[in-house]
């Protein structure tokens, strides 16, 4: 189906729950690739689970970190994946092989958001937008880091206007600022840059829940930039606004009692994925089959109708066909190019070209219980394959994984006592007391052992 025809004049946002993706671990964060065919999910145990989003099946599992994964980001072509964890490491992974190419080690845990300052690249990577706890935004050019514009999102310098996150749309120049005052402000990046350092630009939209005064956990744009979704920090609820008008069009409610961790919008289709209670929930539209839209002469029948076929209708050579039909047949016999592909503009941004060599799917090798002799890579014999699977033969072991290039990053005054909230729910005092108690018990046990001996 042509994806360009999916841009309907009606509503283009998800309306109902459409199943869940269970990673067998507690999911923390997720990210779509640029085409929306693969979904990477970061788990609490440090694993990265890559889902084939069309078949809703697991395509690859990468044992990435030993601590929870805080954030994930795909490369433009989809061959690389960046993961951030509280084990102080930022890793770049090869998606096809599942191996780590480059590792950056920091002196402190790396988290997606912080209480003091947040930062985000614009969609071109030409500027860095930063926001602090006093509601001030600073825009720097990249890579020379020169200040291009500064402004405040609200009046005063109170902590109520602290910037929590900055998100950019994929196909337009709009970006949103989620602040602690429960207001989502939408700005035009071009107007903000024109204002410079002397003027405070007004947001094009201010979105908030006036009834419940909801605090927002995560916000995101739709693939076309026409809708904005915000997840509640109190419960598993997703609010969807139309950006151009600013009206609330839909509220999606998950299971009561669950807390939302992350939400992402599909880059092409009206589909969202949200995470709560360690499970990825999928939200989509209710598809109604309209069979009459497939062909102009197609008719829907309520019951079977008896059909009388012509005498030569199914003959191999129709003797009764007219000359006009044969003329039409000759006109239809033209060569059709089925090898070359044209770029689909639905996958592209409004002012950039398409990537023709993007990684859309991951190959999966079939599992064969009793392979035939000579089957395998490069005609490997059956015995070699069985020995590789069982691990009995030392000669036929799997190749060693290459060591990643490791770089140590030094930071001044880096915090060393930060603990991720998902690592443990117990307070530090109880943890310290438990550790001290465990040490005392171990000493006592060792004394008893000595007396026995």
N, C-alpha and C positions, 0 to 999 in steps of 0.2 A: 504494500500500500504506500502511496506517496505521502511522506510525512508533511509536506507542505499543505496538503489538504486537511490536516488535523486542526489547523487554525480556524476554528469555528467562530461564528458570530455570537454564539451563546456563552454560557459559563464554561470556563476553562480551568477549573480547580477541583480537587478531590472532594468527594461527598460522603463516603462511607468507608468502613473498615474492610480490608481486602486480604486478611490473613496475616500470619506472623512468621518470622524467620528465627529459629532457635539455633544458636551457635554452640550449644552444649556448655558454654561459659557465659559469665555475666557480661553482656555487651555494654560498652561505655560510650563510644563515639562511632560515627560512620561517615562515609563520603562516597559519592558517585564519581565514576570516571566521566570524561567529557561527553561521551555519547550516551551514558546512562545504561550501558549494557552490563557493567560490573559494579558491584557494591562492596566496598571494603569496610569491614567492621572491626574495630579495636576492642579487645576484651580486657576484663579485669585481671586475668592471669598473664597478660603480656602477649597473647597470641593475636594474630591478624587473620581473620576469616574473610576470604574473597568469595562472594556469591555471584553466580551467573543469574542476573536479574530476570532474564527472559524465561528460563526454566525453573527458577526459584530453587536451585541446587547449589551446593558448595563446590566451587571449582578448585580452590587451593587453600591450605592452612599454613601459615608461616609462624614459627615459634620465634617471635621477634624480640621480646623483652622479658624481664623477670618481674617487672612491676606493671601497674596498669598503663594502658595506652591512652594518652590524653587527647591526641589529635592526629588526623591523617590528611594527606594531600596527594593528589595524583599529578603526574606530569601531563603536559598538553597532549602528547601522543598516547599516553597510557602505559608505557613500558616501564616506568619508574614509579615508586610509591615512597613517600616520606612519612615516617612515623616518629611521634614524640612521646616520651614516657617519663615517669617519675623516677626511673633508675638513672637519671642524669644524662641519658643518651638521646641523640637525634640520629636516626639511621635512614639511609637511602637504599631501597630494596629493588632488585631486579624482579619484576613481576613474573616473568616466564620461568626463571630458574628458582626463584624463592630465596636467593642468596643476597647477603648484604654487600653492597659495593663500597659505601663510605659510612663511617661512624664518627660523630662528633660527641666528645665527652665534656660535659659541663660540670662545674663544681657544685651545682645545686639542682634540685628537681626542676624539670622543664614542664610548665603547665600552659594550657591554652589561654586562660584568663587570669588576671591578677587584680588585687584590690587597689593597687596604686596606679597602674598604667596599662593600657592596651594599645596594640598597633596592628595595622593591616595594610597590605599592598593594594593599590587600585587594580582594576582588571587588566591594565596594560603593564603593570610593574614599573611605571615611570615615577610614581610618587608613593610615599609612605605616610599614612594618616595615623596619628597617635592621639590618644585621649587620656586625661589624668583623672584623679579622684575629685577635682574641683570643677569639672565640667568644661575644661578648656581643651580645644583641639589644635594640634600643631601639624602642619603639612610640610613635609620635606621632600625635596627632589632626590631621585635615585640615579646614579650612585654617589653624587657629590655631596649629598646631605645638606643642601642649602634650604633655608626656611623660605617657603613660598607664600604661606598664609597662616594666620592664627585667628581664632574666634572662640567665643563661649556659646554654649548651647542654651544657657538660661541666665537669668538675672542673679547677681550675687556670686559668692564663692563657697556656698555651703556644700556639705557632703551629700546632700540629697540629689544633686545633679551629677554625681559621679558617673563617668562613662564606663559601662560594663562591656560593650562590644561594638565593633564597627563592621558592617557587612556591605559588600558591593554587589550590584546586579550584574548579570552575565552579559546582557545584550544592550544595555543602556548606560548612561552616565550617572545614574542615580545611586546613592548610597544611604544607608540608615544608621542611626546612632541609638543604641539602647542604653538608657541611663537609669540611675537608681530612683529617679522621681516618677517611675512607672509610665513614662511617655516615650514613644518611639518617634523620632524625628527623621524625616526624609529630606535629603538635600540633593541638589544638582551639583556635581563635582565641577563642572565648567564655571558656574556662577560663583562657587566658593573660591576657586582659584583667581577669578577676576577681582574679587573683593580685596584680596591681598591681606596686609596686616592692619589696615586702618578701619575696616568696616566689619560689622557682624551680620552675616547673611541670615535672612529669615528662611526657615524650612518650608518646603513646598507642601508638606503634610505633617500633621501631628496626630498620631494614633495612640489611643489609650482605651482602657475599659473603665468607663465612668461609673458603672454600677458596682462592680466588685473591687475596683482599685487593684487590679492584678499586677504583680511583679512578674517581669518577663525573664525566662531562663535562657532562651535561644531564639533568634530571629533569622529569617532567610527570605530571599526573593524567589519568585517563580522563574522558570527558565526564560520566559520572554520579558520578565521585569514588570509585568502588569499587575501582579498580586504580591502581597507581603504576608508571610505567616509568622506568628509569634506563639511560642509555647509558654504556658504558665509555669511559674516556679513553685506553685502550691500543689498542683495536681496535673494529671495527664490530660490536658485540654489544649487544643490548637485553635487559635483565632486567625481567620483569613480576612484581609482587607483588600479592596480594589485600590491600587495606588493612585490612579488618576483622579478618582472621586473622593476617596478617603472613607467610604462607607464599609461597615462590617457585613460581609456576605455569607459567612459560614463559621460555625463553631463545631469542632469535632471533639467528642468526649471519649476518652479511653476508660479503662477499668478504674473504678473508684478506689482511692487509697494508694494509687501508684504515683510516683514522682517522675517527672520528665527529666531526662538527661541530655538528649540531643534530638534535633529534627533537621532534615535536609529535604530539598525539593528536587525532583527529577529534572535534568537539564532540558528535556524535550517534551515529555508528556505530563499531563496533570496528575502526577503521582507524588506522594510524600512518604518518607520513612522516618519514624520516630522511635526513640529508645526509652523504655521504662521497665524497671524490674528485671533488667538484664536481657530483655527480649526486644527484637526489632519488629515494630508494627508497621504494616503497609496500608496506606490510604489511597483510594483511587475513585474514579467515577463509576456510576452504575451504567454499564453498557447495555443498551437495548438494541436487539437485532432488528434491522430494517431491511428485509430481503428485497423489497421492491426497489431499493436504491442501487442494486448491483447492475441491473440492465434495464434499459427503457421499456422492453417488451416483457419483462418478468411479471408474473402474476402470482399472488399468494392464494392458495386454495384452502378452503376450510375442510373439504372432504375430497376423496378420490373422484376423478372424472375419467370416464371411459374415452380412450383416444383411438380413433380409426386411422390407421396408417395407410399411406398410399401404396400402390402395388409395387413400385420400383424405388421406394424410399430408402431401403437398406440394401439395395443391390450394389455389387462391387462396381459396376459400370451402369450409370443411369442412362437408359436409352431415351427417356422422355424429357430430358432436360433441354431447355431452349438455348438458342444461340446467345441470348443476352447473359445468361448465367455463366456460360463458358467465357465470355468476354470479361465478366467481373472476376472470374477465377484467375485469368491471366494477369489482371491488374494487381491481384493480391500476391502473386508469386514474385515478391521482391526480396532482396537480401536484407536481413536484419542483423545489425551489429549487436552481439550479445557479450562481447569481451570487454570493450571499453566502458568505463563508468564515468558519469558526470557528477560533480560534487553536489550534494544536497544542501541547499541553503538553510534548511531548518537546523542543521548541525552547526552552522557558522554564526558568528556574531555579525552585527549589522555592517561592520566595516573591515572584515578580515576574511582571508581565504580559508578553504577547507583543508584539513589534513587527510591526505589520501592514504597514508601508511600508518594509521592509528591502530592500536591493539584493541580489538572489540571483544574477543572471546579468548578463553584459555583452553588449549587442547588437553583432553583427558584421555589417557591410555586405557584401553579396555582390559578388564580382568578376565583372563582365560584360565579355567581350572586345569585342563589337560591340553597343553599346546602340542601341536604336531611337531615331528622332528624337522629341524631346519628352520623353524619359525623363530622370529625374533629380530632384533636390530642387527643388520648386516649379516643375516643368515646365521646367527649364533645358535649352536646346538641346544637341544632340550636340556641336557645335563647342566650346562652353564647357567641357564635361567633358573633351574630349580635350586642350584647351589647358591645363586645370588639371593634368592628369596629366603632360603632357610638359614643362610649365614654359616653353614658348616665348613665351606671351603674358604681358606684364608686368601687364596690367590684371586678368587672372583668376588671381591668385595666392591662396594660402590665407591666411586672416586671421592677423594677428599674434597671438602668444600674449601673454596679459596678464602683466605683471610681478608677481611675488609680493610681498607685504608682508614686508619684511626687518627683523628686529630684531637688534641686536648685544647679546649677553649678556656682561657683564664679570664675571670671577671673580678673587678674590684668590689669589695664589700659584698660578696655573694652570700646569701643566706644558706646556712647548712642545716638548720633544724626544722625545715618545712616538711610536713607529712601530708600526703594526699589523703583526702577524706575517705576514699574508697579502699585504702590499704587496711585500715582498722577503724572500727567505730568506738573503741574504748578510749577513754581519756588517757593523757600521758601519765598522770599520777598512778592510775590503776595499772597501766602497763609497767611502769617502773617498779611498783609494789609487787606485781606478779613476777617480774624478772628477779627481783631481790629474793622473793620467797622461793623461787625455783632454784636459785643459787644456794640458799640455806639448806633446802632439801637435798640437793646434790651433795653438799658437804656432809650432811648427816648420813646419807647412804654410804658415802665413801668410808666414814668412820666405822659404820657397822660392818662393812665388808672387811676392813682391816682386822677387827676383832674376831670375825669368823675365821680368817686365815691364820 
